[in-house]
Amino acid sequence: MFYFFYTVKMISFLDLKKVNDSFEPQLSIAIKRVVDSGWYLMGEELKSFEKEYAQFIGTKHCIGVANGLDALRLILNAYKELGFMKEGDEIIVPANTYIASILAITDNRLKPVLVEPDINTYNIDPYQIENSITERTKGIMIVHLYGRNAMHPEIQRLVKKFNLKLIEDNAQAQGCHFGKKHTGSFGNGAGHSFYPGKNLGALGDAGAVTTDDDELADIVRTIANYGSKVKYQNLYKGLNSRLDEIQAGILRVKLSRLDVDNMRRNRVAQYYLDNIKNPNIILPLKHKPEDGNIGSYEINPSNIDNVWHVFVIRNSKRDSLQKFLFENNIQTVIHYPIPPHKQVAYKEWSRMSFPVTESIHNQVLSLPMSPLLTDEEINRVVEVINSFS
């Protein structure tokens, strides 16, 4: 007698090898082109990527830098050099964000002022910002968290009313829209991350700053290159934060397919939204509340207000749910388990209370999300979640 045992393959949260294999042979061609050129920093690949990404985002300038955190650090550093900000000035930032947003502020010896998110979008609540503005407030940093647009008419009003700088953390939202414009083009400056797991991901750390401000762009570019425009002549106490030629070449390949991949992510998200029926699971909104329409809509690159970098659900028994999914061969990730004000790095904030943020961090769970998930895999995720009690 023969017994056959069948194992169910683990559904990865994000299979990066599969994603990168789908760009072959173009990735290998791009890498070989750089290696064969003999020029590995600040060359033609970087110039071409900066031009193409600025055009994609809709800004005059793109400056390639080493990573997304540096992109935000450099924007704030440049505003200090311009005299618009000084140590101790305040920057409003969402309490619910990845810690990099806040690190960029404190690294410049500016003061983060945390504001609660909207529980429905997980982004900063625009109607809670004004109460936190003081005479020391110099900017608002919005974070397009999880791939969802955070820009809002109320934020535009406040920026104008109080003469503030608007800085966008667009690390998770490449290709996202607000109205007819891409996120990353609304602020005075925007930071972008191309960490491998992002919608537009390199094969290592990489980032960029986008802006329409000529002076800001010039200072950011200079600070990122040791504070130097001319070799061995240093205008600022700068950084070494440069996007290398290989990463620029890889990003050029992937940028050409970004809209298509984001549309597929929207279709995966739509399937989750339409078919997860477990009453104990809190699903993300399908559409921005201010649109007045949270139903299904035609997906095309010009109306995507959420590029679904991650698909985040909430459940009061989150840890049990994650364990149940793993036991059923479904990999998930928590974005993020500890809010910034509860991190040891900011222990001086440990007594602060942000109940909405804390509730989110205790309940969120990110389901598998990739443009290369198969219909079978998506359906399997839905079936298992619907069976959880």
N, C-alpha and C positions, 0 to 999 in steps of 0.2 A: 504494500500500500504506500502511495506517495502523498505527501502533504505539501501543499504550495502555500507559501507565506508571501503576502503582498505588503509592501511598505508604501505608505503615502509620502511622497516627496514634500519636504519642508517648503512652504511658500515664504520666500525671503521678503523682509520688509522692503529692501531695495537691493537688487542683484546688480552691482556695479560692473562686474565683468560682462554680464549679458548686455548691459547698456553700452559699454564701450565696444564690445564685439560688433554691435549693430552699426557702428560707424566705420568699420573696416571695409576696404583697405585705406580709406581716406586719412584715418589717424596715423597709420604707419607711414603713409606718403608724406604727411605734414612733418612728422618727426624726422624722417630721413632728409627732407628738404632743409631743415634747420641744421642738422648735424653736418650735412655736406657743405653748407654755406660757410662754415668756420666762424660764424658770428652768433653769439649766444645771449647777448644782453643789448637792449636798446637799439634794435635793428629794424629791418623792414617788416618782419612779422608783427612786431609790436605796433609799429605805425599803422599797418593795415588793420589790425584788430581794433585799435583805438578809433580809427575812422569809421569802421563798420559798426562798432557797438554804439558810438555816439549817434550815428545815423539811425540805428535801430531804436534807441531810447528816445531820440528826438531832442538832443542837446548839441550845443556848439562844440563842447569839449568832452573827451574821455581821457583820463590819465590812468594807465595801468599801474597797479601797485601790488605789494606782496600778498595781501590778504584783505578780507573785509573789515577786520578790526582796525588795521592800519588806515584803511580808507576813511573811516569815521574819525580816527585820531587826527589824521592830516587835515581834514576840513576844519576841525576846531582849532588845531594848532595854527592854521593859516589865518583864521579870524583873530586870534591873539596877535599875530604878527601885524595884521592890518589895523590893530587898535580897536576893533569893534568889541572884543571881549578881553577880560583880564581875570586873573586868578580870583576865585571867590564868586564870580558871576554864576547865575543859575541857568540851567538847561532843563526844561520840562521833558520828561521821558516816561513811557508807560511802565508801571510797576510789573506788568506781565510781559516779560521779554527775555530773550537770551541775554546772558550777562555781558556779552561783548558791547552791547549798546551803552551800558552804564560804565564799563571799563574805559571806553573812549573818552567819556566825560571826566571821570576822576583822574585819568592819566594826564589830562591837561590842567589839573588842579581847578577844575570848575565843579560846581555843586549840582548833582542830579536832584531834581524834584520829582518824586514819583507820583504818578496819577493812575488811579484805578482804570481797568479796561471795561468795555461794554461786554457783559456776559454772553451776549449773542454773537459777537464777532471776534472776541478775544483781543481786539485792538484797543488802543487808548480811547476812552470815552470822551468825545469832543466837547460834550457839555459839562464836563468836570474840570476842564483845563483852566478856564478864566479865574476860578477861585484860587488857583495856585500861582497866578502871575503876580509878581512883586516888582519893585523898582530895580531889583537886581536881575530880573529875568532878561536874558538876551536871545534865547532861542527855544524852539520846540523841536524835539527829535521824534518823528513818528516812525513806527516800525511796521512794515507791511508783513505782519506775523503770519506764518504758516502759508504764505502765498496770497493772502487776501488784502486787497487795497485798504489802506487806513486813511487815505485822504478824504476830506469832508469839507463842505462849504463853511461850517462853523470854524474850522481850523484856518481856512483862508481868511475869514473875517478877523480872527484874533491876530494873525500875523500882520495884517494891514493896520489894525487898530493900535497895536502896541509897538509897531516897528520892530518886529522880531525876525530873526533868521529862521528859516524852515529847513531842517536837515532831515533827509530821508534815509532810513536804514532799509535799503532795498535788497538785503542779502538773500531773502527767500522768495522774491517776487519778480524775477526777470520775465518780462512779457506781459505783466499784469496791466490793466487799464483803469483809469478813472476818467469817465467821459471819453474823449477822443485821444487822450494822451496816455503815454506809458508812465507808470510809476517810475521814479528815478529822474523825471523831468520837471516835477512841480516845485521842488525845493530850491533854495539857493545853492545847495550842493547835496549830492546823494552818494552814499557808500554802497558798494556792491561786493558780494562774495561769490567766488567761483570754486569754493570748496567742492571736492569730488561728488558729494551727495546732492548738490544743488541742482535745480532744473537746468541751469547752464553750468556744468561742472568741468573743471580741469582735471589733470591727473596728479594734483598736489595742491598746495595752497596757492591762491591767486585772488586778486581783487581789483577794483577800479573805483575811481571817483568820476561822476558826471556832473556837469554844471554848464550854465550859459554865461557865467561871470568870467570874463577874460582875466581879470586880476587874480581872482581866487584860483583859477586853473594854473596860472603861471607860478603862484607861490606854492601850491600843492605839489606841482611837478618838481620845483626846486628843492623844497624840504625833503621830498622823497628820495632825492639823489644827493644825500649828504649835505643838503642846504646849498648846493652848488649848481650854477649854470655853466661856468667855465671850469674845467678841470683844475683842481688844486686851489680854487678860489671859492671860499665859503661865505655866503651871505647870511645864512641862518644856522642855528644849532640843529642840524637836520637828522634825518634817519636814512638807513639803507632799506628802502622799501620799493622794490622794482619787480615788475612782471617780466619773467624771462621769455626768451624767444620760443622755446618749446611749448610752454603753456599758452602763449599767444597763438601759436599755430594750431594747437588743439582746439582752443576756444573758437577760432574762426570756422573750423569744420563743424563744430556743434551748434554754433549760432545759426547756421543756415537751415537747421531743422527745428529750431526752438519753438516756433509757432505751431508746427505740426505736433510736436511732442506735448505741448501744453493743451492742445485740443483733445488729444487722447487722454491726458490726465483728467480733463473735464468730463469726458465720457465715462471713465472709471468712477469718478466721484458721483456722477449722476446715477449710475447703477447702484452704488452703495445707498444713496439717498432714497432712491425709489423702492429698494428691496429689503433694506434692514427694517424689520418690523417689530423687533424686540422692544416692548414698552419701557424697559429699564435703561435703554440706551438713548442718550441725548445726542442727536445728530447736529452737525453744523448747519447754518442757514444756507439755502441754495443761492440766495441773492442778497445783495446789500439791502438793509431795511428801508433806506430812503428811496429805493427804486419803486417801492409800492407793489412789487411783484416778486414773490419768492417761489414761484413755480418753475416748471421747465421752460427753457428758452433755447432758441437756435444757437449752437456754438460755432463761433467763427473768431479768428484772431483779433478782430477789432472790437469785440464786446466782452472779452474775458476779464472780469473783475476779480477773479480768483484763479491763480494758476496751480492751486492745490499742491504746493511743495510737499505738504503732508496733509493727510485726511485725519482730523482729530475728532474723536468721540469722547463723551463723558459718561462715567458710571460710578455710582457710589461704592461699588465693590471692585474698583479698578484693578487692584493687585490680584484678586481672585480671577477676574476676567482675563488678565494677561496670562496667568498660569494655565487657565483652561484653554486658551487659544494655542499656547505653546504645546500643550499636551496633544492638541489636535493638529500639530505641524503647521502652525501659523505664527510667524515671527512678527512681533510688534515692538514699538519703542515709545518711551515716555518723553514727551517734549513739553515741559521739563519737570523733573521731580521736585526740585527745590527752587522757590522764587528767589530773586536776587537779594531781597532784604532779609532773607534767612540764611544766606551764605556766610560762612566763617570769614570770608574776605571782607565782608561789610558787617562785622559783628556789632559795630556801633548802631546799626539799624535794627538789631534783633528784637527790640521792644516795640517797634512800629507795627501797626496793624493795618493790613490791606485784605479784608475778608473776601472780596471777590477774587482777587489774585490767588489767595491761599486756597480757596475752594477749587479754582481751576487746576492748580498744580497738584491737588490731592486726587483729582478725578480724571484727568485727561489721559488718553491712550491713542497713539497713532497707528492706524491700520496700514497694511502694505499698500504702497502707492508708487507706481512706475508706469511710464508709457508702454512698457513691454509686458505688463501683466496680461496673461491670457484670459479669455472669457471664462474658461474653466476654473482658473485660480480665483477670479473675482467672485464667481458664484459659490465656490467652496468657502470663502471667507464669510459671505453673507449667511450661508446655511449654518455654519458653526456659531456665529454670533446670535442668530435667531434661536438657537437651541440652548443658549446659556440662561441659567435661572439663578 
